[in-house]
């Protein structure tokens, strides 16, 4: 009796994956264009794709879009850097030491449940309407995802391996650097990915705090003059920022953990 062979699954090409991923956005773009061309979507509700493209060229040509983008990226980048540093440090302390866990974790878990948007009025009272309030709001939003992921990853590190390294005379700092952090790398990248996405969401909220520059300021100006084309440009810029942030983490993951991405590609 001949045993039938299981069908061999060939790995799909990168071109195939990119094509499939592009189908959704292209379908939405086509639907938007058709709705605008047929009059089902009027310019006072949402500008047509051609109108948005013209507005993009106008804003880029006069320098408004590039200046606003630079301001927003600076705010988001500084806030994200602060949040990642604080979250990583607290996650290592609570995940690696029992004293740190007992002293800090319960308080941090309580603070984590507070929506960062609810802090906007309080930050305005504490720091005014300057850049400090905006940057700190982004920092708060990005701290806790990094903290939770780091703490979880550090706790799941093989304790026997840690004890073995300590037996060989490794200092606690060296163990963290050489053993704990490499072992927690998947969790760290997951936290980084979520924090970078939240930095864009927090940026949108931060730029509602009486901004005088940035993408949020362009949106408020466009709202005053009912410029739906410029509003659409700003919304698309925010979306692209989130997409780029996610892509950067995926690229970093492919670089630092090539074995993981190779395994995932073979399974699909």
C-alpha positions as CSV (number, residue, x, y, z in Angstrom):
1,X,0.0,0.0,0.0
2,X,1.4,3.3,-1.1
3,X,1.2,6.1,1.5
4,X,0.2,9.4,-0.1
5,X,2.6,12.2,0.3
6,X,1.6,15.3,2.0
7,X,1.5,18.3,-0.4
8,X,4.6,20.5,-0.2
9,X,3.8,24.1,0.6
10,X,5.9,26.5,-1.3
11,X,6.9,29.7,0.4
12,X,5.1,32.7,-1.1
13,X,7.3,35.3,-2.7
14,X,7.8,38.8,-1.2
15,X,6.2,40.3,-4.2
16,X,3.0,38.3,-3.6
17,X,2.8,39.5,0.0
18,X,3.4,43.1,-0.9
19,X,0.7,42.9,-3.7
20,X,-1.9,41.4,-1.3
21,X,-1.1,44.0,1.4
22,X,-1.6,46.8,-1.2
23,X,-5.0,45.5,-2.3
24,X,-6.9,47.0,0.7
25,X,-5.6,50.5,0.5
26,X,-6.0,50.5,-3.3
27,X,-9.6,49.4,-3.0
28,X,-10.3,52.2,-0.5
29,X,-8.6,54.7,-2.8
30,X,-10.7,53.6,-5.8
31,X,-13.9,53.7,-3.8
32,X,-13.0,57.3,-2.6
33,X,-12.3,58.4,-6.2
34,X,-15.5,56.9,-7.6
35,X,-17.6,58.4,-4.8
36,X,-16.1,61.9,-5.5
37,X,-16.4,61.5,-9.3
38,X,-20.1,60.6,-9.1
39,X,-21.0,63.3,-6.6
40,X,-21.9,60.9,-3.9
41,X,-19.1,62.5,-1.8
42,X,-19.2,66.3,-2.1
43,X,-16.1,68.5,-1.4
44,X,-17.7,70.1,1.7
45,X,-17.8,66.6,3.2
46,X,-14.4,65.3,1.9
47,X,-12.2,66.6,-0.9
48,X,-11.5,64.3,-3.8
49,X,-8.2,62.4,-4.1
50,X,-7.1,64.9,-6.8
51,X,-8.0,67.8,-4.5
52,X,-6.0,66.3,-1.7
53,X,-3.1,65.8,-4.0
54,X,-3.2,69.4,-5.1
55,X,-3.4,70.5,-1.4
56,X,-0.3,68.4,-0.7
57,X,1.6,70.1,-3.4
58,X,0.4,73.5,-2.3
59,X,1.5,72.9,1.4
60,X,4.8,71.4,0.4
61,X,5.5,74.1,-2.1
62,X,5.1,76.9,0.4
63,X,7.0,75.0,3.1
64,X,4.1,74.7,5.6
65,X,3.9,70.9,5.4
66,X,7.6,70.3,5.8
67,X,7.8,72.7,8.7
68,X,4.8,71.2,10.4
69,X,6.1,67.7,9.9
70,X,9.5,68.6,11.4
71,X,7.8,70.1,14.5
72,X,5.5,67.1,15.0
73,X,8.3,64.6,14.5
74,X,10.5,66.4,17.0
75,X,7.7,66.4,19.6
76,X,6.9,62.7,19.0
77,X,10.6,61.7,19.0
78,X,11.5,63.4,22.2
79,X,8.4,62.1,24.0
80,X,9.0,58.6,22.7
81,X,12.6,58.6,23.8
82,X,11.7,59.6,27.3
83,X,8.9,57.1,27.5
84,X,11.0,54.2,26.2
85,X,13.9,55.0,28.6
86,X,11.6,55.3,31.6
87,X,9.6,52.2,30.7
88,X,12.7,50.1,30.0
89,X,14.3,51.1,33.2
90,X,11.2,50.4,35.4
91,X,10.6,47.2,33.6
92,X,14.1,45.9,34.3
93,X,13.9,47.0,38.0
94,X,10.5,45.3,38.7
95,X,11.2,42.3,36.5
96,X,14.7,41.5,37.8
97,X,14.5,42.4,41.5
98,X,12.0,41.3,44.0
99,X,12.2,44.5,46.0
100,X,11.5,46.6,42.9
101,X,8.5,44.4,42.0
102,X,7.1,44.8,45.5
103,X,7.7,48.5,45.7
104,X,6.8,49.7,42.2
105,X,4.7,47.2,40.3
106,X,1.3,47.7,42.0
107,X,1.6,51.5,41.7
108,X,2.6,51.4,38.1
109,X,-0.1,48.9,37.2
110,X,-2.6,51.3,38.8
111,X,-1.3,54.3,36.9
112,X,-1.3,52.2,33.7
113,X,-5.1,51.9,33.8
114,X,-5.5,55.7,33.7
115,X,-6.2,56.8,30.1
116,X,-3.5,59.3,29.0
117,X,-6.1,61.5,27.4
118,X,-7.6,62.2,30.8
119,X,-4.3,63.8,31.8
120,X,-4.5,66.6,29.2
121,X,-6.4,69.1,31.4
122,X,-4.1,68.3,34.4
123,X,-1.0,68.8,32.3
124,X,-2.3,72.1,31.0
125,X,-2.7,73.2,34.7
126,X,0.8,71.9,35.7
127,X,2.9,72.9,32.7
128,X,0.8,75.4,30.8
129,X,0.3,75.2,27.0
130,X,3.9,75.1,26.0
131,X,6.0,72.2,24.5
132,X,6.7,70.6,27.9
133,X,3.0,69.5,28.3
134,X,2.9,68.1,24.8
135,X,6.1,66.1,25.1
136,X,5.3,64.8,28.6
137,X,1.9,63.6,27.4
138,X,3.5,61.6,24.6
139,X,6.1,60.3,27.2
140,X,3.4,59.1,29.5
141,X,1.5,57.4,26.7
142,X,4.6,55.5,25.6
143,X,6.0,54.6,29.0
144,X,3.5,51.9,30.1
145,X,3.5,49.7,27.0
146,X,7.3,49.5,27.2
147,X,7.2,48.9,30.9
148,X,4.7,46.0,30.7
149,X,6.5,44.3,27.8
150,X,9.9,44.7,29.4
151,X,8.8,43.5,32.9
152,X,7.1,40.5,31.4
153,X,10.1,39.6,29.2
154,X,12.6,40.0,32.0
155,X,10.4,37.8,34.3
156,X,10.3,35.0,31.7
157,X,14.1,34.9,31.5
158,X,15.5,31.5,32.4
159,X,16.4,31.9,36.1
160,X,18.7,28.9,36.0
161,X,20.8,30.6,33.4
162,X,20.9,33.8,35.4
163,X,22.0,31.9,38.5
164,X,24.7,30.1,36.5
165,X,26.1,33.4,35.2
166,X,26.1,34.8,38.8
167,X,27.9,31.7,39.9
168,X,30.6,32.4,37.3
169,X,31.2,35.8,38.9
170,X,29.1,38.0,36.6
171,X,27.9,41.3,38.1
172,X,24.2,42.0,38.2
173,X,24.6,44.7,35.6
174,X,26.5,42.4,33.3
175,X,23.8,39.7,33.7
176,X,21.1,42.1,32.7
177,X,23.1,43.3,29.7
178,X,24.4,39.9,28.5
179,X,21.6,37.5,29.5
180,X,18.4,39.1,30.5
181,X,17.9,41.7,27.8
182,X,18.8,39.4,24.9
183,X,16.4,36.8,26.3
184,X,13.7,39.4,26.6
185,X,14.3,40.8,23.1
186,X,10.9,39.6,21.6
187,X,9.0,41.3,24.4
188,X,11.1,44.4,24.1
189,X,10.4,44.7,20.4
190,X,6.7,44.2,21.0
191,X,6.7,47.0,23.6
192,X,8.7,49.2,21.2
193,X,6.2,48.6,18.4
194,X,3.2,49.4,20.6
195,X,4.9,52.5,22.1
196,X,5.8,53.9,18.6
197,X,2.2,53.5,17.5
198,X,0.9,55.2,20.6
199,X,3.4,58.0,20.2
200,X,1.5,59.0,17.0
201,X,-1.9,58.7,18.8
202,X,-0.6,60.8,21.7
203,X,0.9,63.3,19.2
204,X,-2.6,64.0,17.8
205,X,-4.0,64.6,21.3
206,X,-0.9,66.7,22.3
207,X,-1.3,69.0,19.3
208,X,-4.8,69.9,20.4
209,X,-3.2,71.7,23.4
210,X,-3.2,75.2,21.8
211,X,-0.5,74.3,19.2
212,X,1.0,77.1,17.2
213,X,3.0,74.8,14.9
214,X,2.9,71.2,13.7
215,X,0.4,69.0,11.9
216,X,-2.3,69.6,14.6
217,X,-2.0,73.4,14.0
218,X,-2.5,72.9,10.3
219,X,-5.6,70.9,11.1
220,X,-7.0,73.5,13.3
221,X,-6.4,76.2,10.7
222,X,-8.0,74.1,8.0
223,X,-11.0,73.5,10.2
224,X,-11.5,77.2,10.6
225,X,-11.6,77.7,6.8
226,X,-13.5,74.4,6.1
227,X,-10.6,73.1,4.0
228,X,-11.4,69.4,3.9
229,X,-8.6,68.9,1.4
230,X,-6.0,70.1,4.0
231,X,-7.8,68.2,6.7
232,X,-7.5,65.0,4.7
233,X,-3.8,65.7,4.0
234,X,-3.1,66.0,7.8
235,X,-5.1,62.8,8.6
236,X,-3.1,60.9,5.9
237,X,0.2,62.3,7.3
238,X,-0.7,61.0,10.8
239,X,-1.6,57.6,9.2
240,X,1.6,57.5,7.3
241,X,3.6,58.3,10.5
242,X,2.0,55.3,12.2
243,X,2.7,53.1,9.2
244,X,6.3,54.2,9.1
245,X,6.8,53.6,12.8
246,X,5.4,50.1,12.5
247,X,7.6,49.4,9.5
248,X,10.7,50.5,11.3
249,X,10.1,48.1,14.1
250,X,9.4,45.3,11.7
251,X,12.7,46.1,10.0
252,X,14.5,46.2,13.3
253,X,13.0,42.8,14.2
254,X,14.2,41.4,10.9
255,X,17.7,42.7,11.6
256,X,18.1,41.6,15.2
257,X,16.1,38.4,15.1
258,X,16.4,37.0,11.5
259,X,15.7,33.5,12.6
260,X,12.2,34.5,13.8
261,X,11.2,36.3,10.7
262,X,12.5,33.5,8.5
263,X,10.5,31.0,10.4
264,X,7.3,33.0,10.1
265,X,7.8,33.4,6.4
266,X,8.2,29.6,5.9
267,X,5.0,28.9,7.8
268,X,2.8,31.1,5.6
